[in-house]
Amino acid sequence: MEAQTEKLLQNSKAQDFCNICYALAISDFGKKNIKLLVKMWNRAVQMNVSSLRKEDLCLLAQVEALMKADRIDLEEPPSELRLRMVSIVEKHNTASRSHVQISEMLTKLGFIHENEVPPFEEWAMGGMLAIDMACPKQKIAIEFDGPSHYLKSVGTGDVTRLENGATKAKRRFLERVGWKVINLNYQDWIDVRHNKSEGIFLLKKKLSDAGIKL
């Protein structure tokens, strides 16, 4: 492992370090191999800021948040890099039509909630890792997961019902910082979205299955 790590450190580019850090973080492998993650992180944040793309900055911001949930302190990024990370992720997310529809039905059910809620009270990373719909008082998070949250079948490219690594990592992250997470698969919503009574029934069942009384 040490030899492979040194090889990576010598031959990798800025994007590689960011990708490796992210892969370690979302797979939960970083928690088990802290030394490897720390080495990759330190090299990534020491790179010339101009060599980092928007995508790289988003990855680094997510890695830092995921590790914070595991109480793993990483080296503080230089001030210039920190400013760029914040400027990239502070933009608000745009709610989809389905998101808006679900939020309205939750309100009719009596589930008091807010949209695009930050995971922590003190959160400097804008819409990054924001919860789709949440009741901060009860720490209940509802995530509406669209096609990008799932793996695709090899060959056909069809979207499966298997969550991808990023989706699993976000749920794990939210649970570790105290949230009860309810994931709503877009495929289930497609079946009921044009029938209000069926949509409300699905949401009520999701909440009930999670032990939430309305």
Disulfide bonds with the S-S distance in Angstrom:
none
